[in-house]
Amino acid sequence: MNKDNGTKIKELKEYISSVKDKKHGDSYLIAVLHKAQDLFGYVSREVMDEISLEMNIPTAHIWGVATFYHYFSLSPKGKHTVSVCMGTACYVKGADKVLQAIKDHLKIGIGETSKDGVFTLQEARCLGACGLAPVVMIDDKIYGNVTEKNAVTILKEHSKQNPKS
Amino acid sequence: MHNRSLEVFGKAGYFNSQLRIALRNCGIIDPGDLDDYLNVRGFEALAKVLSGIKSEAVIAEIKRSGLRGRGGAGFGTGLKWELVAREKSDQKYVICNADEGDPGAFMDRSIIEGDPFSVLEGMAIAGYAVGSDKGIVYIRAEYPLAIKRLEKAIEAARKQNLLGKDILSSGFSFDIEIRLGAGAFVCGEETALMQSIEGHRGMPRPRPPYPSASGLFCKPTLINNVETWANVPVIVVEGAEWFSSVGTEKSKGTKVFALAGKINNTGLVEVPMGTTLRHVIYDIGGGIPGSKKLKAVQTGGPSGGCIPADLIDTPIDYESLGKIGSIMGSGGMIVIDEDSCMVSIAKFFLEFTQSESCGKCTPCREGTKRMLEILTRITEGQGKEGDIEKLERLGNMIKKSSLCGLGQSAPNPVLSTIRYFRNEYEDHIKNKKCTAGACEKMLSYVINDKCIGCGACKRACPVNAISGSTKQKHLINQDLCTKCGECYKTCKFSAIDKG
């Protein structure tokens, strides 16, 4: 996992060259941004410049696209990303209270990262696991039937079981 | 081909009165195994059309079946195919819209995860019918498992020459590519979706020209939803007559609903069109937990409306739901019980559409913002006389003047709740009261006789609104109280009533 920046940039460039000569090469911009976020964890201005040079698309356009879509993060994230589902089913079953409990515990708002850099909190639209509502996704693991009481325990357990360097 | 689930799961109450066409293989076959799919008559439909049926005949069959778009609007699928087939062009595209953004709907994800081949087969049949050799599946990046299974399925189908060049030596070529979304709700709208595939900001554009004439990369484009695609192979194999024998006069076949919210059995339910809401909620869904009363059913996600409990004998089809101020939509069905406040439910949906508005057209960008401000005011006890009328006027204006489906339907949850639950709005505005007890700012906190005078609430109160000496019952000064709820959370003796 711990690749240095040079290797990551190289991998990104390889990916770009594999798509840019296809028909309608420019249309792969969003795929390229996905790749960049996979590699770096977020899409920085520097990476956008790099993509701009490789794909021959102005950075302004890339910036416009990257900021339009919620999926792309423009700043570094914490070790674990906590997404509280705020879809209808979860909302009806009290997701707002779960979110508040997590906010209170981590002392951060939505889109922010806790001071120790461990958790980034975000709202999710709908994770499509409505049968388990309310749902919280930490990294890519889904926790169902979360309550305001057990939410904090789940956070702690998750970071204990999945220590990341 | 349909309803295999009954053979596998036996007569379980949940499945008994379902008719599973689109979900026919979900949970039955191994989605990663092409042979499994072939065993349940998979790719028989494609082989059938490629063995000499004329493309016009395929379109005629789909038209006769009466299949309508399952993405929400309910446009005739066969007609859509015909419009694209009629266009003359060196390149046409077939798109599968798997950008399932409606909160509370997960049938598209389940179909792709459970039966990816049926979607591919449906698309290939359409490719043959309209004269296209290129298919694209636009799928949400939030569905990693679905993406993985789809990739695997495409790979497997290519290996067996069910996709790619000269499929089954028929001379027909068709290949499918996956494109990922990136978390923008508006990209479920067809013109925005195509903008997104082209690598731009996903903003809708005015129609006409319709995608059938000028769509992706300005070429004729056929775009259908996942569930629609999954229906296609069954129609080809079992015939249009069989398919159109299911459902109502104008809405044929079945519809998958994602049943969730305050209901005993949550999950996907596929029932013939024309089934009543009551049947779905009580017979299949098993009713409301905790002997609570049903208050409303919300269908169609943020674009739909709330149907009050006394209308649950309405048959579910495109027209009937439209008549009572809701829509079929993609099939989300959220059950709401008496604990929920309809004003805050409306606010919840509007918050969603407001933040997902792409900002291109003014009615949607500004209008939803103003509506949300009014609703927020009402739920915080600051509602004013005339607010309801203002919401209605604004809502109707936004519906009429917005560019795309998002704006045109965004006011629906508000308008339908005003229509059926006007008294709740009035209660909030005139009496500053939320009967359901859901609007935090309108609650009052009162200490009851269980109080032992421990003083924990007094220490927790950030505005010093609680007074009382040790071991004596405490008192909350309602004029100072900001309703933050800290005392309620702190009290270990259930001595504080919220209401």
HADDOCK unambig.tbl for C-alpha pairs under 7 A between the chains (distance, minus, plus):
assign (segid A and resid 26 and name CA) (segid B and resid 199 and name CA) 6.50 0.50 0.50
assign (segid A and resid 27 and name CA) (segid B and resid 197 and name CA) 6.21 0.50 0.50
assign (segid A and resid 27 and name CA) (segid B and resid 198 and name CA) 4.19 0.50 0.50
assign (segid A and resid 27 and name CA) (segid B and resid 199 and name CA) 4.09 0.50 0.50
assign (segid A and resid 28 and name CA) (segid B and resid 199 and name CA) 5.97 0.50 0.50
assign (segid A and resid 29 and name CA) (segid B and resid 199 and name CA) 5.24 0.50 0.50
assign (segid A and resid 30 and name CA) (segid B and resid 199 and name CA) 5.68 0.50 0.50
assign (segid A and resid 31 and name CA) (segid B and resid 180 and name CA) 6.81 0.50 0.50
assign (segid A and resid 64 and name CA) (segid B and resid 201 and name CA) 6.93 0.50 0.50
assign (segid A and resid 65 and name CA) (segid B and resid 200 and name CA) 6.02 0.50 0.50
assign (segid A and resid 65 and name CA) (segid B and resid 201 and name CA) 4.99 0.50 0.50
assign (segid A and resid 68 and name CA) (segid B and resid 201 and name CA) 6.06 0.50 0.50
assign (segid A and resid 69 and name CA) (segid B and resid 182 and name CA) 5.46 0.50 0.50
assign (segid A and resid 69 and name CA) (segid B and resid 183 and name CA) 5.55 0.50 0.50
assign (segid A and resid 69 and name CA) (segid B and resid 184 and name CA) 5.46 0.50 0.50
assign (segid A and resid 70 and name CA) (segid B and resid 182 and name CA) 6.59 0.50 0.50
assign (segid A and resid 70 and name CA) (segid B and resid 183 and name CA) 5.15 0.50 0.50
assign (segid A and resid 70 and name CA) (segid B and resid 184 and name CA) 6.40 0.50 0.50
assign (segid A and resid 71 and name CA) (segid B and resid 182 and name CA) 4.95 0.50 0.50
assign (segid A and resid 71 and name CA) (segid B and resid 183 and name CA) 5.07 0.50 0.50
assign (segid A and resid 87 and name CA) (segid B and resid 103 and name CA) 4.54 0.50 0.50
assign (segid A and resid 87 and name CA) (segid B and resid 104 and name CA) 5.90 0.50 0.50
assign (segid A and resid 88 and name CA) (segid B and resid 103 and name CA) 5.58 0.50 0.50
assign (segid A and resid 88 and name CA) (segid B and resid 104 and name CA) 5.48 0.50 0.50
assign (segid A and resid 89 and name CA) (segid B and resid 104 and name CA) 5.66 0.50 0.50
assign (segid A and resid 89 and name CA) (segid B and resid 260 and name CA) 5.67 0.50 0.50
assign (segid A and resid 89 and name CA) (segid B and resid 261 and name CA) 4.60 0.50 0.50
assign (segid A and resid 89 and name CA) (segid B and resid 334 and name CA) 6.35 0.50 0.50
assign (segid A and resid 92 and name CA) (segid B and resid 261 and name CA) 6.02 0.50 0.50
assign (segid A and resid 93 and name CA) (segid B and resid 261 and name CA) 6.62 0.50 0.50
assign (segid A and resid 125 and name CA) (segid B and resid 103 and name CA) 6.17 0.50 0.50
assign (segid A and resid 126 and name CA) (segid B and resid 103 and name CA) 4.76 0.50 0.50
assign (segid A and resid 126 and name CA) (segid B and resid 104 and name CA) 6.50 0.50 0.50
assign (segid A and resid 128 and name CA) (segid B and resid 104 and name CA) 6.65 0.50 0.50
assign (segid A and resid 128 and name CA) (segid B and resid 105 and name CA) 6.47 0.50 0.50
assign (segid A and resid 128 and name CA) (segid B and resid 106 and name CA) 4.91 0.50 0.50
assign (segid A and resid 130 and name CA) (segid B and resid 104 and name CA) 6.11 0.50 0.50
assign (segid A and resid 130 and name CA) (segid B and resid 260 and name CA) 6.10 0.50 0.50
assign (segid A and resid 131 and name CA) (segid B and resid 260 and name CA) 6.23 0.50 0.50
assign (segid A and resid 131 and name CA) (segid B and resid 266 and name CA) 5.09 0.50 0.50
assign (segid A and resid 131 and name CA) (segid B and resid 267 and name CA) 5.77 0.50 0.50
